[in-house]
């Protein structure tokens, strides 16, 4: 059981695999902070009406966070690798724990922006005050006039209250802002602890040495950059060849002519090859030699998805 748990926890390396990921997450967080500030200044206007405040306040926090979360899932390459994996090969090669951790890593990356949005919203307090002002019990306010109820409390965020209630409005606002900021700081603390534990588990459960792990962190990024650049050139040359075949000539600029002459393209890769290099990748070793990606595995001619007598498989997910 301990071996199985350690094996599956190696999937936790996905979230903290490279420095590029950390830089990207930082930029996402900064962008979210700026967006939240702009939203609060330009778009947030509490209706100050019973039953509407609560819905509007929660929507101001939750709806943008949900939208940012979905955008994060969509932009994550692992999402589409997982979709391709399920479509082409299924998840039969993953245990339930490994599948859960894979989804968790995708969700963790996607949660950076919505968590940042929620934290900033709570620290500012406007949405929280708007949502909960009408639910403050008048009996908790010393000498609060009994003739006033939820309707006047709902107007507290807009400062549209009788003069004799000004001190009560200040007290309610101060109380709710305290609660909102407390929840914000607690959320920051919880996220920090989770990040720390995840990073500790990643380093403790990693089957690779520090230097090999650092090398592997660079390899997928370089492979992806070179693949994208090569695919762009390959598709341009193939398009030029097909256009020339149709029209009898092709109008190329000097750079494109040099590309066509330097890199002759005879055809396209068949679909089985595209399928072989697409999908979720689990770190594998073949006869003691590491295979750092699906493309690397395909180039070495290693067949199959599971462990074989000639190869050794380690459940360690690439970023």
C-alpha positions in Angstrom: 0.0 0.0 0.0 2.8 2.4 0.9 4.5 1.7 -2.4 1.2 2.3 -4.3 0.7 5.6 -2.5 4.2 6.8 -3.2 3.9 5.8 -6.8 0.8 7.7 -7.4 1.9 10.8 -5.5 4.6 11.2 -8.1 1.9 12.7 -10.2 1.9 15.8 -7.9 5.1 16.9 -9.7 3.0 18.3 -12.6 2.0 21.5 -10.9 5.5 22.5 -9.7 7.5 21.0 -12.6 9.2 24.0 -14.0 10.2 27.6 -13.2 8.3 28.7 -16.3 5.1 27.4 -14.7 5.8 29.5 -11.5 6.5 32.6 -13.6 3.3 32.1 -15.6 1.2 31.6 -12.4 2.7 34.8 -11.0 1.8 36.7 -14.1 -1.7 35.2 -14.1 -2.1 36.3 -10.4 -0.9 39.9 -11.2 -3.2 40.1 -14.1 -6.1 38.9 -12.0 -5.3 41.5 -9.3 -5.4 44.3 -11.9 -8.6 43.0 -13.4 -10.3 42.8 -10.0 -9.3 46.3 -9.2 -10.6 47.6 -12.5 -13.9 45.7 -12.0 -14.4 47.1 -8.5 -13.8 50.7 -9.7 -15.8 50.5 -12.9 -18.4 47.7 -12.8 -19.3 47.0 -9.1 -22.3 48.9 -7.9 -24.2 47.3 -5.0 -28.0 47.5 -5.6 -28.6 48.2 -1.9 -31.9 46.3 -2.0 -33.1 43.4 0.1 -32.7 40.0 -1.5 -30.7 41.5 -4.4 -27.6 42.4 -2.4 -26.9 38.8 -1.5 -27.2 37.5 -5.1 -25.2 40.4 -6.5 -22.4 40.3 -4.0 -21.9 36.6 -4.3 -22.1 36.8 -8.1 -19.4 39.6 -8.1 -17.1 37.1 -6.3 -18.2 33.8 -7.8 -19.0 34.4 -11.4 -15.7 36.0 -12.5 -13.9 33.3 -10.5 -15.8 30.6 -12.3 -15.1 32.2 -15.7 -11.3 32.5 -14.8 -11.3 28.8 -13.7 -12.8 27.6 -16.9 -10.4 29.7 -19.0 -7.5 28.2 -17.0 -8.8 24.7 -17.8 -9.2 25.5 -21.4 -5.7 27.1 -21.7 -4.0 24.1 -20.0 -2.4 21.8 -22.6 -2.8 18.9 -20.2 -6.6 19.2 -20.5 -6.5 18.5 -24.2 -3.7 15.9 -23.8 -6.1 14.1 -21.4 -9.0 14.4 -23.8 -6.8 13.0 -26.6 -5.7 10.2 -24.3 -9.2 9.3 -23.3 -10.4 9.4 -26.9 -7.6 7.4 -28.4 -6.4 5.1 -25.7 -8.8 5.4 -22.7 -7.6 5.7 -19.1 -7.0 2.0 -18.6 -3.3 2.7 -18.1 -4.0 4.9 -15.1 -5.1 3.8 -11.7 -8.0 5.6 -10.0 -5.5 7.5 -7.7 -3.4 8.5 -10.6 -6.4 9.7 -12.6 -7.6 11.7 -9.6 -4.2 13.3 -9.2 -4.0 14.2 -12.9 -7.3 16.0 -12.6 -6.1 17.6 -9.5 -3.0 19.0 -11.2 -5.1 20.5 -14.0 -7.6 22.0 -11.5 -4.7 23.3 -9.4 -3.2 25.3 -12.3 -6.6 26.5 -13.3 -7.3 27.7 -9.7 -4.5 30.3 -9.6 -6.6 33.1 -11.2 -9.9 32.4 -9.5 -8.3 32.0 -6.0 -6.5 35.3 -6.6 -9.7 37.0 -7.6 -11.5 35.6 -4.6 -8.7 36.7 -2.2 -8.6 40.2 -3.5 -12.4 40.5 -3.5 -12.5 39.4 0.2 -9.6 41.7 1.2 -11.3 44.7 -0.4 -14.6 43.7 1.3 -17.1 45.6 -0.9 -18.8 42.6 -2.3 -18.9 40.8 1.1 -20.4 43.9 2.7 -22.9 44.3 0.0 -24.0 40.6 0.2 -24.4 40.3 4.0 -25.3 43.8 5.3 -29.0 43.0 5.3 -28.4 39.8 7.4 -26.9 41.6 10.3 -29.1 41.2 13.3 -30.4 44.5 14.7 -30.3 43.0 18.2 -26.5 42.8 17.9 -26.2 46.5 17.5 -26.4 48.5 20.7 -29.4 50.8 20.9 -30.4 50.2 17.2 -33.8 51.8 16.6 -36.5 49.0 16.5 -38.5 50.6 13.8 -35.7 49.9 11.2 -35.2 46.4 9.7 -33.6 44.6 6.8 -34.5 47.3 4.3 -32.5 50.0 5.9 -29.6 47.6 6.6 -29.5 46.7 2.9 -28.9 50.4 2.1 -25.8 50.6 4.4 -23.3 49.8 1.6 -24.6 52.8 -0.4 -24.5 55.2 2.6 -28.1 56.0 1.8 -29.3 56.0 5.4 -30.9 58.4 7.9 -28.5 60.6 9.8 -29.3 58.9 13.1 -28.1 55.5 11.7 -24.6 56.7 10.5 -22.8 55.3 13.5 -24.6 51.9 13.0 -23.7 51.9 9.4 -20.0 52.5 10.2 -20.1 49.7 12.8 -21.8 47.2 10.4 -19.4 48.1 7.6 -16.4 47.7 10.0 -17.7 44.4 11.3 -18.3 42.9 7.8 -15.0 44.2 6.4 -13.3 42.5 9.3 -15.0 39.2 8.5 -14.3 39.5 4.8 -10.6 40.2 5.3 -10.4 37.4 7.9 -11.7 35.0 5.3 -9.3 36.4 2.7 -6.3 35.9 5.0 -7.4 32.4 5.9 -7.8 31.5 2.2 -4.2 32.8 1.6 -3.0 30.7 4.5 -4.8 27.6 3.3 -3.5 27.9 -0.2 0.1 28.6 1.0 0.0 25.4 3.2 -1.4 23.3 0.3 1.3 24.6 -2.0 4.0 23.9 0.5 2.7 20.3 1.2 2.4 19.7 -2.6 5.9 20.8 -3.2 7.3 18.7 -0.3 5.4 15.6 -1.6 6.7 16.3 -5.1 10.3 16.3 -4.0 9.9 13.4 -1.6 8.2 11.1 -4.1 10.1 12.0 -7.2 12.0 9.0 -8.6 14.5 11.3 -10.4 17.6 13.1 -9.1 17.5 16.8 -8.8 19.7 17.4 -11.8 17.8 14.9 -14.0 14.5 16.5 -12.9 15.9 19.9 -13.8 16.9 18.6 -17.2 13.5 17.1 -17.8 11.9 20.4 -16.8 13.7 22.0 -19.7 13.2 19.2 -22.3 9.3 19.5 -22.8 9.5 23.2 -23.2 12.3 23.1 -25.8 10.6 20.2 -27.6 7.3 22.1 -27.7 9.0 25.3 -29.0 11.0 23.5 -31.7 7.9 21.4 -32.7 5.7 24.5 -33.1 8.4 26.3 -35.1 9.1 23.3 -37.3 5.4 22.6 -37.8 4.8 26.2 -38.9 7.6 25.9 -41.5 6.6 22.5 -42.6 3.0 23.5 -43.1 4.1 26.6 -45.0 6.3 24.6 -47.4 3.6 22.0 -47.9 1.1 24.7 -48.6 3.5 26.3 -51.1 3.9 22.9 -52.8 0.2 22.3 -53.1 -0.5 25.9 -54.3 2.2 25.5 -57.0 0.6 22.2 -58.1 -2.8 23.8 -58.5 -1.8 27.1 -60.1 1.4 26.1 -61.8 3.5 28.6 -59.7 3.5 30.0 -56.2 4.3 33.6 -55.2 6.9 33.3 -52.5 9.0 36.0 -50.9 12.8 35.7 -50.5 12.6 34.1 -47.1 10.0 31.5 -48.2 12.0 30.6 -51.3 15.0 29.9 -49.1 12.9 27.7 -46.8 11.5 25.7 -49.8 15.0 25.2 -51.2 16.5 24.3 -47.8 13.8 22.0 -46.4 12.2 19.8 -49.1 8.9 18.4 -47.9 7.7 15.2 -49.6 4.5 14.6 -47.7 2.7 14.7 -44.3 2.9 12.4 -41.3 0.2 9.8 -41.1 -2.4 10.0 -38.4 -1.0 7.0 -36.4 2.2 9.0 -35.9 0.3 12.1 -34.7 -1.7 9.9 -32.3 1.5 8.3 -31.0 3.0 11.6 -29.9 -0.3 13.1 -28.6 -1.8 12.5 -25.1 -0.8 12.3 -21.5 2.7 11.2 -21.0 4.0 9.2 -18.0 7.8 9.1 -17.4 9.3 5.8 -18.6 12.7 4.2 -18.8 13.6 1.7 -21.5 16.6 -0.6 -20.6 17.7 2.0 -18.1 17.5 5.0 -20.5 15.0 7.7 -19.8 12.2 8.6 -22.3 11.2 12.2 -21.6 8.1 12.6 -23.9 5.8 10.7 -26.3 7.9 12.1 -29.2 11.1 10.9 -27.5 9.4 7.5 -27.0 8.2 7.3 -30.6 11.7 8.4 -32.0 13.3 5.5 -30.0 10.8 3.0 -31.4 9.4 2.0 -28.0 6.0 0.4 -28.4 3.1 0.0 -26.0 1.9 2.1 -23.1 2.6 -0.2 -20.1 5.7 -1.7 -18.6 7.4 -4.4 -20.7 10.2 -6.9 -20.0 12.6 -4.6 -21.8 11.4 -1.4 -20.2 10.7 0.1 -16.8 7.8 2.5 -16.2 7.6 5.0 -13.4 4.4 6.9 -12.7 5.8 10.4 -12.9 3.8 12.8 -15.0 5.5 15.3 -17.3 4.6 18.9 -17.1 
